[in-house]
Amino acid sequence: MHNASGGAGTGEAITPRDRATAERDHEAIMRHLVGVAFPWDFQRSMIDLVFMKGLAAPRIAGLIGAHGYLPGNAQKRYDDTSIMMIEIVKHGHSSARAVQMIERMNQIHARFHIRQDDYAYVLTSFMFEPIRWNERFGWRRFTSVETYASYCFWREVGKRMQLTAVPDSFDACERFNLDYEAQQLRRTKASVALAAVLFRLLESWMPAPVRPLVRPGLAALVDDKLLACFDVPPPPRWLKWLVPRLLRLRARALRFAPRRRKSAYFVDRPLRSYARGYRIPELGPPDDWTAARTDDKPDKAA
């Protein structure tokens, strides 16, 4: 994945006035960004890319692979993750709804031994993957206030999850995120197997004639190191050139399109796993799921 600096050092460069605005209004700012201004982009970056990168982290992939839930429940796992993250943004982390969502997440996570730095990596990915995506493919760039608001929002979510390894500033969070990726992401048996499950899920959403293009199209958007984690060959040069340019062409077209006035959150449309709607206790594996507990040793290399 392109590792552009989140807002070109926004944590240090933002003015005191803009910092105060972001601190005060970050819930409203994130609601607008995710629900109105960039709903498709946040789904691709905040959900799809973060989920994909997590599978390249040996401890995270090893944990997901150990309990055996993902392969048979890939769509539900995707929907559950999306629902919990988007609901927290839609209602605001300080809302009663978000409190229930975070309690449910903590209930699910409590079944496993998860290291604090792994939690912090995923949380900081929520902060910075949308910023990096926006720098490449946004129909407009985030303002410094919006960029800093992303950090403020997920920082507060981390506090409510009682995470202890999240760095205490924007720039420190970004450095942590990039350092973790440089040091931790690598190919393992679990990363290869779980990425195949994810790719099959993404392919299943497309018409049959388009499915063969999904994997190479995704490969054209991430760097070769991440592809190696999944044992996926680099795409042809022409595709590596074409796919980003198509997304930039989309961005240019959206600049001239009428601005969206109503929200388009992921949770506001019919969901594949919940045709009749969902209740918070239904999210995640069933409470009686027998989950294997793992230690914090990295999975063996593939």
N, C-alpha and C positions, 0 to 999 in steps of 0.2 A: 504494500500500500504506500502511496505517496506520503512522505513524512514531512509535509510542509509545516512550518511553525504555526501554532495556533494563534492567528491574528497578529503575526509578526511581533511577538513579545508584548501582547496587549496587557498582560499583567503588570508590566513595568511602565508601559507607555500611556496607558489610559489616564485621563485627567482625574483629579479628585472629584470633580463634579459628576463626571460620567460614571466613575466608580460608585459614587453614592446612589446614582439613579439605578444602576444595575443591582446593587444590593437591595434597594427598596422595592423595585418593580420586577425582580427576576421571574417570579411566578407568572405574571401577566405577559411578560416578554416571551417566555417559553411557550405559553399557550398559543400566542399568535404565530410564532415561528413554526411550531409543529403542526398546529391545526389549520392555519390559514395560509401563511406565506409559502411554506415548503413541506407540505405533508408527504409527498412522494419521496422527496430527497431525504427526509429524516427517517422514513421507513427503510430506505436502502442503506443509509449510513449508520444510524443509531441502533437499528435492529440487525439487518442482514450482515453488514461488515463486522460489527462487534461480535455477533454470534460466530461468524466464520473465523475471526482472529482468535477467539477463545478456544476454538478447537485445535489451534496450533500451539497452545500453551500446554506442556506435558502434564502438569498436575490437574489442570482443568479438564483436558481431554480424558486423562486417565480416570478421573472421578465420574465424568459423564458416561464413559464406556463401561466402568465397573458395575454400575447399578442396572445396566441393560435396558433402560426405559426408552431411550431415544429411537433405536431402530424400528420398533413397532409402533411408536407414537410420535413420529417426526412432525406431522402437521399440528397435533395438539401441543407439542412442546414449543413449536414456533408461535402458535397463537397465544399460548399462555404467557410466554415472555413478552410478546408484543402488547398484550392486554395490560399486564402489570405496569410496564414502563409508560405506555401511552396514557393509561388512566391516571397515573401519578402526575403526569404533565397536565393533562386535561383539567383535573380538579385542583391541582396545586398540592405540593408536598405537605402543606399545613392543614389540608382538608380532612374531614372525618373519613372520606372514601380512601384517600391515600394512606391514612393511618391503618385502615383495614388491609390495604394491599401490602404494605410493608410488613405488617404482622404476619400475613400469609407467606410472604417471601421468607421471613425469618423462621417460620415453622418448617418450611420445606428445607431450608439450608441447615437447620439444626440437626437433621438426620445424618449429616456428613461432617467429616473433618476437613474444613476449608481454611487454608492459611489466609491471614489478613492481607498479605501483599497480593494474593490472587484476587481477593475481593477488590482491593484498591485498583488493580489493573483494569478490571471490568468497569468499575465506576469511572475512572479517568478516561476510559475509551468512550463512554457515553458523553463525557465533556468534549472530547477533541475530535472524534471521527466525523461528526457533522460539520465541524469547522473546516477540517481538511477537505471533506467532500465539497463544501460550499466554495472553497477557494478554487477548486477545479471546475465545478459544474453548476454552481449556483446562477440563477437568472439575475441576481444581484448579489453583491458581497454583504455579509453581515457587517453591521456597524461595530465599533469598539464596545459600545454598550451591550449589544446583543451577544457578542463573543464572550464578554466577561459575565453576562447573565447566565450563560450555559454553565460556566464554572460555579457560580453562586448556587444555582439550582441543584446541581448534583452534589455539591459539597454538603448542602443541607440534607439531602436524601441520605448521604453517607452518615451524617450525624444521627439521623433517625434510625438507621440500621445499626448504630453503635459500632461503626467501623473505626479501627484505631490506627491504621497504617496509611490513611490518606494524607498526603502532604498538605501544608497549611497555607499555600499560596497558589495562584494561577500558574506561575512559571515553574514552581517546584512540582506541581501536578503534571505539567506537560513533560518535564524532564524525566520524572518517574515513569510515565507512560512509555516514552521512547526508549529509555534504558531497559525497562522490562522486556520490551519487544526485542531489542538487540541481544539481550542476554538469555532470554527464556524460550522464544519461539523456535521450535525445531520439529523435525519429522519424528513421529513415533507410530507404533502400530495403531494406537487409538486414533491419532490425528488422521491417518490415511483412511481408516474404516469409517470414522464419523463424518469426514468430509464427503465421502461417497454417499452417505445417507442424506446429507444436506443437499448435495447436487441433485440427487434423484428427486428430492422434494421440490426444489426450484424448477426442475424440468417438468414435473407433473402439473405445474400451473399453466403450462404453455400448450398450444395446439401441437399435435404430433409432428407436423412438418418442421416446426421451429425448435423442437427439443434438442436436436443435435447441436444447435448453435449456443445453447445456454452455457455450457461449461467453458468453451473457448471464449465466449463473450465475457464471462466473469473473469477469466484468466487475463484478459486484455486490460482489466482495471486494477489489478494488484501486481505487486512486484514479484520477481522470480523467487525471492527467498520464501515468501508465503506460499507460492505454488509448490516449492520443493517440500514444504511441510506436509503437503497433501499428496505428494507423488504425482502431481499434475504437470505435464510438460508445458513449457512456455508456448504461447500461441504464435502463429505466423506473424511476421513483422507487419504485414499489411493489415491484419486484424488489430494488432496492438496500436496501429496508427488510426484505424477507422473508428473503433468503438468510442474512444474518448472524444473524437471529433463529432460524432453523432450526438453525444450528450451535450457538447458545447453548442451544437446547432439547435438542439432543443432549448437550451438556456436562452439563446438569442431570440428564438421565436416567442418564448414566454415573456420576454421584456416588452413585447408589443401586444400581448394578449390582454384582455380585460382582467383587472385584478379580482381575485376571488374574494367574495364578501362573506360567504358562509364557511364554517369550518368543515374539514374533510378528514377527521381523525380515523385512524384504522379501526377503532372500536365502534364507529358509527355506521359501519356497513356490515352486511351479512358475513359471518365468519364461517369458514369451512368446518371447524370443529364444534361450533355452537349455533346451529341453525335456529334454535329457539331461545337464544340468549344464554347468559352464563351467570352463575353466582360465584362469589369469591372463593368459597370452600371447594369448588370444583376445579380451580386452577391448580396446576401442578400434578404430580403423581398422586394416586389415591392415598389416603392417610394410612391404609393398611398395607401399602406397598412394602415388600421386604427389600430394603436397599442395602447393598453391600457397603460396608464402611471401609475406606482406604486410608493408608497413612499418607504422609506428604512427600513420599519419594517419587521422583519423576518416572513416568512410564518408560519402559524399555524402548530403545530406538527401533524403528522399523528396518 
